[in-house]
Amino acid sequence: MTPKDDRVRILKEEILSDDWALLKKYTIDYRRSDGRHETQIRQVYDRGHGAAILPYDPVNRRVLLVRQFRMPVWVTGEPAMLIEACAGLLDEHDPETAIRKEAEEELGYRIARPRLVFSPFMTPGSVTERLFCFLAEYSPADRISHGGGSEHEGEDIEVLEIDAQEALAMVADGRIRDGKTILLIQQARLEGVI
């Protein structure tokens, strides 16, 4: 559904790709703040909304993260094995149900009480995705499997349990380069839970 805004009128909409996700090209008439109209072209990538979680152990002062291959990072020439917060698409689920499912699949932990802390648009210049970000306590007793993701979805995920202070140092020195993960680690630090 396209929202109504009297400053924007779609002149043309083309599907460029409908493979892994939907990529559309829009030609729009845009009324600038000074009243002038101009034609603009924008591409919008729609893969659905997602959820991410940073589980933290308040007793042992640790966090659960994952390490996995990221093709978009690899094609830039950067090291493509990123350390990240557990995350996934919502698909047909609400954000809390989706992130509980992802935590079990990727991390191997059953999360009892995920707490939504924010839900930003991560790349609003070109991607429709809104990411629902959660923090949650965990303990070693919550482990139900080895995790690692879903092989039939092409996932090959390494589960990392990292000292909270080390996770903060990894953000500071660039070993953690993923935006959602940086935001969640900093939020956990601001709240004093790590």
PyMOL commands that set and color helices and strands:
alter all, ss='L'
color gray80, all
select helices_A, chain A and resi 71-74+95-107+140-142+151-153+164-173+179-191
alter helices_A, ss='H'
color red, helices_A
select strands_A, chain A and resi 8-18+22-31+37-46+50-57+62-69+81-84+86-89+115-118+131-137+158-163
alter strands_A, ss='S'
color yellow, strands_A
deselect
rebuild
show_as cartoon
